[in-house]
Amino acid sequence: MAQLATGEVRLSVVDPSGLPLPCSGTLVSEATGIEREFVTNDSGSLTFQHLPFGIYRLAICHAGFTSSSALIEIRSGIPVEARVQLSIQPAATNIIVTDSQTLLDPHQTGIVYSVGGQQVREQQSSVPGRGVPDLVNMQPGWLFEANGVLHPRGSEYQTLFVVDGVPMDENRSPAFAPSLGAEDVQSMSVLTANYPAEYGRKLGGVVEVTTSRDIQPGFHGSAEFGGGSFGTETGFLSGVYGWSRSALAMSVDAERTDRYLDPPAVANFTNSAIIDGLNVAYDHDFSDSDRLHLYVRRTQTAFEVPNENLQQVAGQRQDRNSREDLGQAAWTHDISAELIFNLRAAVEDLSANLWSNGLSTPVIAFQQRGFRRTYLASNLAAHKGRHDIKIGADAYYAPVTEALQYQITNPFYFDPGTQPSFRFFDHALDHEQSLFAQDTMRLGNLTLSAGLRWDHYALLVKDNAWSPRFGAGWYWPSADIVFHFSYDRAFLTPALENLLLASSPQVDSLNPSVLRLPVQASRGNFYEAGFTKGIAGKLRLDASAYRRTFISFADDDVFLNTGISFPIAFHNADIKGTDVKLDLPRWRGFSGFLSYSNMIGIAQLPVTGGLFLGSDAVGVLGVRDKFPISQDQRNTARGRLRYQLHPRMWIAVAAEYGSGLPVDINTNQVNIPSLVAQYGQTIIDQANFSRGRVRPNFSLDASLGAELWKREKQSLTIEVEGENLTDKVNLINFEGLFSGTAVAPPRSGSVRLRYSF
């Protein structure tokens, strides 16, 4: 099924007499990064599904007939009918439509960063499970903290993944949940502003992921095998069989590595992981008006928690695992040529566990947590004249369970009076509902989008809010530029992970000084203004300035040095910045991008939600200080340049620079030699305590790909990649004892073989 912001094209090709004509061709959009080669069925028909909104070039050819090329515009989920009649050569000459005409979308009201199939296929990561986060992290306005946690424009745990139409608003980083495999991804769209009203709950940034494929006859698929540094081994196998109006797809993947999380020490102690997954999908078109999509997935990860030096000497061993089972069913019915109805249901079961051996220090911890979420959504999309309208509703129902046991083994690291052992168990029901309505209006060169969303949230607190959204875009044809402005009102629900633990009266017994406040939903006002400009028909420049203000700004803290994080909130926050990206889709064998982000994020005490114990509780009572948010990296730059050396070989180089995140260490209260003993002098040297910042980081990567063999629809390719070629020690963040210290991978390499058929 189409995801929330995609449409489809129904192609039929005929000859001059009107009889069906099988053909081949391409569907290309430089703006969305989509390039699909296709062959129609014997009746000259094919349906392209899951296409992000935008303008596409459709090119069709058949031996003995004049080739045809035309532009197709997709603005809603209403299918676009494309009937093409090819003429016998040389009777007619068709207008040639170039790819440059798809470089810029004249009707956009905000910026969408698109990741096409080629970039997804070529993406490699030295760390398994980070393919999708790495692709997102390359976009302006995004950055990593420890262990691949994505932060859009300074927001903590506010990333919404929409995978084939199913919203996933829990933390999808490797340490919290099984990863989304990049091997199954067909395309991605990344948003940091101008959100449709159908998106909500987590709204720092939105990542739309498409894994579904078009129904094509026959059997086809791919197999991938790879390996690299840190003992990494990967394998992936997928197959799709299409017949008549149906398709059955299956994929399996498995990975192992000795470096899964970002360790707190250069030595990379206890950091192995095993990941595996199974995906099965079935699509059936009952008719041109009715379509069914069924999908099930199981993924699981088992990994070690990396030690710092003193923990390694003590013999600590901590293990974690997580498992996700997901099933969904979706039905789409075309009521008329201008009206379409969607119904979707999904069940997700996600669990995570932590356990420690008896030598763990300073605390032995055990945890079990999970939830089972039932999701139901429906919407109605209509196209009428200048308007593309969509209305809908959805609902969550999720029982949540959390359990924790700990025993302190080294009281030195805890405040006096802290309870030496503790057992916790609790459960609750999460109820969430929403309604939305939105409209996009095209008035010549002016495009307006407007929407209204209502959310209801009930877990430990009850709340509801109305969220208006507005966007405007104006196209100046002679300058090939689109100016845009947007306003988003955001209602942001608290992170689910360990919320029960941090909110329970049971924790009041842990210390004589306890501050425990309910974690309320955040309110945000997001403003953005900018432009998108085409340059010489080859380059696209996206630039925007933004400001975000929050009431009850969401962040996280760590529970008693256990490494278990939970949500907290501060009174307010003000985040502002600039994002710029220069894209070169293709030019004489070259393609790539260059981006720059500048951000300043300031939060304001006092705290308004969360758990604070001992000195932490005393330290925040009555305090109204301002401080940089933990994602306040002022300057971030990234770039990638790819060159097609030969029709069957390419090479690419990529670089990334970050000016450094804040350091939350008071050297007047902390013994520096003790930090050296824990993390090593190399790590301590990368933290500039006088400036309160991690020192700047830099990474230079290079990759090479070649097609070794090709015959008809079969091919064998190889890709080789080297990361951090200068072997620079890059400290991601350094926030405190046993929490938040993380080192990026050193120089590493990988190789991957892919067989496609």
HUGIVEN-V90027 format. One record per backbone hydrogen bond with DSSP energy under -0.5 kcal/mol. NH is the residue of the N-H (numbers start at 1). CO is the residue of the C=O. E is the energy in kcal/mol with one decimal. If there is no record, write none. Layout:
# HUGIVEN-V90027
NH|CO|E + NH|CO|E
This chain:
# HUGIVEN-V90027
6|3|-1.2 + 7|51|-2.6 + 9|48|-2.1 + 10|80|-3.1 + 11|9|-0.7 + 11|46|-3.0 + 12|82|-2.3 + 13|44|-1.9 + 14|84|-2.6 + 15|19|-2.4 + 18|15|-2.3 + 21|13|-2.4 + 24|61|-2.0 + 25|38|-1.8 + 26|59|-1.9 + 27|36|-2.2 + 28|57|-2.3 + 29|34|-2.5 + 31|102|-1.8 + 33|29|-1.2 + 34|29|-1.1 + 36|27|-2.7 + 37|35|-0.5 + 38|25|-2.3 + 40|23|-2.5 + 41|45|-2.1 + 44|41|-2.2 + 46|11|-1.9 + 48|9|-3.0 + 48|46|-0.5 + 49|47|-0.6 + 51|7|-2.5 + 52|50|-0.6 + 53|5|-1.1 + 54|74|-1.7 + 56|72|-3.1 + 57|28|-3.5 + 58|56|-0.6 + 58|70|-3.2 + 59|26|-2.6 + 59|57|-0.6 + 60|68|-2.9 + 61|24|-2.6 + 65|62|-2.3 + 66|87|-3.5 + 68|60|-2.5 + 70|58|-2.1 + 72|56|-2.7 + 74|54|-2.8 + 80|8|-2.5 + 81|79|-0.6 + 82|10|-2.9 + 82|80|-0.6 + 83|81|-0.6 + 84|12|-2.7 + 84|82|-0.6 + 86|14|-2.3 + 86|84|-0.6 + 89|64|-1.5 + 91|88|-2.3 + 94|92|-0.5 + 97|95|-0.5 + 98|96|-0.5 + 101|98|-1.3 + 102|99|-2.1 + 103|100|-1.2 + 106|104|-0.8 + 108|105|-1.3 + 113|190|-2.6 + 114|112|-0.7 + 115|188|-3.0 + 116|114|-0.5 + 117|33|-0.6 + 120|116|-1.9 + 121|117|-2.6 + 122|118|-2.0 + 123|119|-0.8 + 123|120|-0.7 + 128|126|-0.6 + 130|127|-1.1 + 132|180|-0.7 + 134|130|-2.5 + 135|131|-1.6 + 136|132|-2.0 + 137|133|-2.8 + 138|134|-0.8 + 139|136|-2.1 + 142|139|-1.4 + 143|151|-1.1 + 145|149|-1.6 + 148|145|-0.9 + 149|146|-0.9 + 150|148|-0.6 + 151|143|-1.8 + 153|141|-3.6 + 153|151|-0.7 + 155|152|-1.8 + 157|155|-0.5 + 160|158|-0.5 + 160|205|-2.8 + 161|159|-0.6 + 161|168|-2.0 + 162|207|-2.8 + 163|161|-0.6 + 163|166|-2.3 + 164|162|-0.7 + 164|209|-2.7 + 166|163|-1.9 + 167|165|-0.6 + 168|161|-3.6 + 175|147|-0.6 + 176|173|-1.8 + 177|173|-2.1 + 181|179|-0.6 + 184|181|-0.8 + 185|182|-1.0 + 186|210|-3.5 + 187|210|-1.2 + 188|115|-2.1 + 189|208|-2.2 + 190|113|-2.9 + 191|206|-2.9 + 192|111|-0.5 + 199|196|-1.8 + 201|491|-0.8 + 202|200|-2.2 + 204|158|-2.3 + 205|158|-1.4 + 206|191|-2.4 + 207|160|-2.8 + 208|189|-3.1 + 208|206|-0.5 + 209|162|-3.0 + 209|207|-0.6 + 210|187|-2.5 + 211|209|-0.5 + 216|214|-0.7 + 218|242|-2.5 + 220|240|-2.5 + 222|238|-1.6 + 223|755|-2.3 + 224|236|-3.2 + 225|753|-2.2 + 226|234|-2.3 + 227|751|-2.1 + 228|232|-1.8 + 229|749|-2.6 + 232|228|-0.7 + 232|229|-1.2 + 233|256|-2.4 + 234|226|-2.3 + 235|254|-2.1 + 236|224|-2.5 + 237|252|-2.5 + 238|222|-2.9 + 239|250|-2.6 + 240|220|-3.4 + 241|248|-2.6 + 242|218|-2.7 + 242|240|-0.5 + 243|246|-2.6 + 246|243|-3.7 + 247|283|-2.2 + 248|241|-2.5 + 249|281|-2.9 + 250|239|-2.4 + 251|279|-2.3 + 252|237|-2.5 + 253|277|-2.0 + 254|235|-2.3 + 255|275|-2.8 + 256|233|-2.3 + 257|273|-2.0 + 258|230|-2.4 + 260|271|-1.5 + 263|261|-0.8 + 266|679|-0.5 + 268|265|-1.4 + 269|307|-0.6 + 273|257|-2.4 + 274|302|-2.4 + 275|255|-3.0 + 276|300|-2.1 + 277|253|-2.2 + 278|298|-2.6 + 279|251|-2.7 + 280|296|-2.4 + 281|249|-2.8 + 282|294|-2.7 + 283|247|-2.6 + 284|292|-2.4 + 285|245|-2.7 + 286|284|-0.8 + 286|290|-1.1 + 287|290|-1.6 + 291|332|-2.0 + 292|284|-3.0 + 293|330|-2.5 + 294|282|-2.9 + 295|328|-2.2 + 296|280|-2.6 + 297|326|-2.6 + 298|278|-2.5 + 299|324|-2.2 + 300|276|-2.4 + 301|322|-2.7 + 302|274|-2.3 + 303|320|-3.0 + 304|272|-2.3 + 305|318|-2.6 + 306|304|-0.6 + 309|678|-2.8 + 312|308|-2.2 + 313|309|-2.2 + 314|310|-1.9 + 315|311|-0.9 + 315|312|-0.6 + 316|311|-2.5 + 319|355|-2.6 + 320|303|-3.2 + 321|353|-1.8 + 322|301|-2.3 + 323|351|-2.1 + 324|299|-2.9 + 325|349|-2.3 + 326|297|-2.8 + 327|347|-2.4 + 328|295|-2.7 + 329|345|-2.7 + 330|293|-2.5 + 331|343|-2.8 + 332|291|-2.2 + 333|341|-2.7 + 334|289|-2.9 + 335|333|-1.0 + 335|339|-1.2 + 336|339|-2.0 + 339|336|-1.0 + 340|381|-2.6 + 341|333|-2.9 + 342|379|-2.7 + 343|331|-2.4 + 344|377|-3.0 + 345|329|-2.7 + 346|375|-2.6 + 347|327|-2.6 + 348|373|-2.7 + 349|325|-2.9 + 350|348|-0.5 + 350|371|-2.4 + 351|323|-2.3 + 352|369|-2.6 + 353|321|-2.4 + 354|367|-2.5 + 355|319|-2.2 + 357|317|-1.8 + 360|357|-1.4 + 364|407|-2.9 + 365|363|-0.6 + 366|405|-2.7 + 367|354|-2.8 + 368|403|-2.3 + 369|352|-2.4 + 370|401|-2.1 + 371|350|-2.3 + 372|399|-1.5 + 373|348|-3.0 + 374|397|-2.8 + 375|346|-3.2 + 376|395|-1.9 + 377|344|-2.8 + 378|393|-2.4 + 379|342|-2.0 + 380|391|-2.9 + 381|340|-2.8 + 382|389|-3.0 + 383|338|-2.1 + 384|387|-2.6 + 387|384|-2.4 + 388|440|-1.8 + 389|382|-2.7 + 390|438|-2.4 + 391|380|-2.2 + 392|436|-2.2 + 393|378|-2.4 + 394|434|-1.8 + 395|376|-1.9 + 396|432|-3.4 + 397|374|-1.6 + 398|430|-2.3 + 399|372|-1.0 + 400|428|-3.5 + 401|370|-2.7 + 402|426|-2.6 + 403|368|-2.5 + 404|424|-2.4 + 405|366|-2.5 + 406|422|-2.1 + 407|364|-2.0 + 408|420|-3.1 + 409|362|-2.5 + 410|362|-1.8 + 413|410|-1.4 + 414|411|-2.0 + 418|415|-1.7 + 419|510|-2.8 + 422|406|-1.9 + 424|404|-2.9 + 426|402|-2.3 + 428|400|-2.1 + 430|398|-2.8 + 431|429|-0.6 + 431|458|-2.8 + 432|396|-1.6 + 433|456|-1.8 + 434|394|-2.3 + 435|454|-1.9 + 436|392|-2.3 + 437|452|-1.9 + 438|390|-2.4 + 439|450|-2.8 + 440|388|-1.9 + 441|448|-3.5 + 442|386|-1.7 + 443|441|-0.6 + 443|446|-3.7 + 444|442|-0.5 + 446|443|-1.8 + 447|473|-3.0 + 448|441|-2.8 + 449|471|-2.9 + 450|439|-2.5 + 451|469|-2.3 + 452|437|-2.5 + 453|467|-1.6 + 454|435|-2.8 + 455|465|-2.5 + 456|433|-2.6 + 457|463|-3.3 + 458|431|-1.9 + 459|461|-1.8 + 463|457|-2.6 + 465|455|-1.9 + 467|453|-3.2 + 469|451|-2.7 + 470|487|-2.6 + 471|449|-2.7 + 472|109|-0.5 + 472|485|-2.7 + 473|447|-2.7 + 474|483|-2.5 + 475|445|-2.6 + 476|481|-2.9 + 477|475|-0.7 + 479|476|-0.8 + 480|476|-0.8 + 480|477|-0.9 + 481|476|-1.4 + 482|532|-2.8 + 483|474|-2.5 + 484|530|-2.7 + 485|472|-2.2 + 486|528|-2.5 + 487|470|-2.8 + 488|526|-2.4 + 489|468|-1.8 + 490|488|-0.6 + 490|524|-2.8 + 492|490|-0.6 + 492|522|-2.7 + 493|201|-1.7 + 493|491|-0.6 + 499|496|-1.7 + 502|498|-1.8 + 503|499|-0.8 + 503|500|-0.7 + 504|500|-1.0 + 504|501|-0.7 + 507|504|-1.4 + 508|505|-1.5 + 509|506|-1.0 + 510|507|-1.8 + 511|508|-0.5 + 514|512|-0.6 + 515|612|-3.0 + 517|610|-2.7 + 520|518|-0.8 + 522|492|-2.8 + 523|551|-2.1 + 524|490|-2.5 + 525|549|-2.3 + 526|488|-2.8 + 526|524|-0.5 + 527|525|-0.5 + 527|547|-2.7 + 528|486|-2.0 + 529|545|-2.3 + 530|484|-2.3 + 531|543|-2.4 + 532|482|-2.4 + 533|541|-2.4 + 534|480|-2.7 + 535|539|-2.9 + 536|534|-0.5 + 538|535|-2.1 + 539|535|-2.4 + 540|583|-2.3 + 541|533|-2.8 + 542|540|-0.6 + 542|581|-3.0 + 543|531|-2.4 + 544|579|-2.4 + 545|529|-2.9 + 546|577|-2.5 + 547|527|-2.1 + 548|575|-3.6 + 549|525|-2.0 + 550|573|-2.5 + 551|523|-2.4 + 552|571|-2.9 + 553|570|-1.7 + 555|568|-2.4 + 557|566|-2.3 + 559|564|-3.0 + 560|558|-0.8 + 562|559|-2.3 + 565|563|-0.7 + 566|557|-2.2 + 567|497|-0.5 + 568|555|-2.3 + 569|609|-2.1 + 570|553|-2.5 + 571|604|-0.8 + 571|606|-1.8 + 572|604|-1.2 + 573|550|-1.4 + 574|602|-2.7 + 575|548|-3.0 + 576|600|-2.2 + 577|546|-2.0 + 578|598|-2.3 + 579|544|-2.4 + 580|596|-2.5 + 581|542|-2.8 + 582|594|-3.2 + 583|540|-3.2 + 583|581|-0.6 + 584|592|-3.1 + 585|538|-0.6 + 587|590|-2.1 + 590|587|-2.5 + 591|642|-2.0 + 592|584|-2.3 + 593|640|-2.1 + 594|582|-1.8 + 595|638|-3.1 + 596|580|-2.5 + 597|636|-2.9 + 598|578|-2.5 + 599|634|-1.4 + 600|576|-2.6 + 602|574|-2.3 + 603|627|-3.0 + 604|572|-2.8 + 605|625|-2.9 + 608|569|-2.6 + 609|569|-1.3 + 610|517|-2.9 + 612|515|-2.5 + 614|513|-2.5 + 616|613|-1.6 + 618|614|-1.9 + 619|615|-2.5 + 620|616|-1.0 + 620|617|-0.6 + 621|617|-0.9 + 623|620|-1.2 + 627|603|-2.0 + 629|601|-1.9 + 632|629|-1.8 + 633|631|-2.5 + 634|632|-0.7 + 636|597|-2.4 + 637|657|-2.5 + 638|595|-2.0 + 639|655|-2.1 + 640|593|-2.4 + 641|653|-2.6 + 642|591|-3.7 + 643|651|-3.1 + 644|589|-2.3 + 645|643|-1.2 + 646|649|-2.1 + 649|646|-2.4 + 650|705|-2.7 + 651|643|-2.2 + 652|703|-2.6 + 653|641|-2.1 + 654|701|-2.5 + 655|639|-2.3 + 656|699|-2.0 + 657|637|-3.0 + 658|697|-2.1 + 659|635|-2.4 + 663|692|-1.9 + 664|734|-0.9 + 665|663|-0.9 + 667|665|-0.8 + 669|666|-1.8 + 670|666|-1.2 + 672|670|-0.8 + 674|671|-0.6 + 675|671|-1.4 + 676|672|-2.3 + 677|673|-2.1 + 678|674|-1.6 + 679|675|-3.0 + 680|675|-0.5 + 680|676|-2.1 + 684|680|-1.8 + 685|681|-2.4 + 686|682|-0.5 + 686|683|-1.3 + 687|684|-1.6 + 688|686|-0.6 + 688|693|-2.6 + 689|687|-1.2 + 692|688|-1.4 + 693|688|-2.0 + 694|661|-3.0 + 695|686|-3.1 + 697|658|-2.4 + 699|656|-2.1 + 701|654|-3.5 + 702|722|-2.4 + 703|652|-2.8 + 704|720|-2.6 + 705|650|-2.5 + 706|718|-2.3 + 707|648|-3.1 + 708|706|-0.8 + 708|716|-2.2 + 709|716|-1.5 + 711|714|-2.6 + 714|711|-2.7 + 715|756|-2.2 + 716|709|-2.6 + 717|754|-2.7 + 718|706|-2.4 + 719|752|-2.5 + 720|704|-2.9 + 721|750|-2.6 + 722|702|-3.1 + 723|748|-2.6 + 725|700|-3.2 + 727|724|-2.3 + 730|728|-0.8 + 731|729|-0.7 + 732|730|-0.6 + 732|742|-2.2 + 733|742|-0.9 + 734|662|-0.5 + 739|736|-1.6 + 742|733|-1.9 + 742|740|-0.5 + 743|263|-2.0 + 744|730|-3.0 + 748|723|-1.9 + 750|721|-2.3 + 751|227|-2.7 + 752|719|-2.5 + 753|225|-3.1 + 754|717|-2.6 + 755|223|-3.0 + 756|715|-2.5 + 756|754|-0.5 + 757|221|-2.6
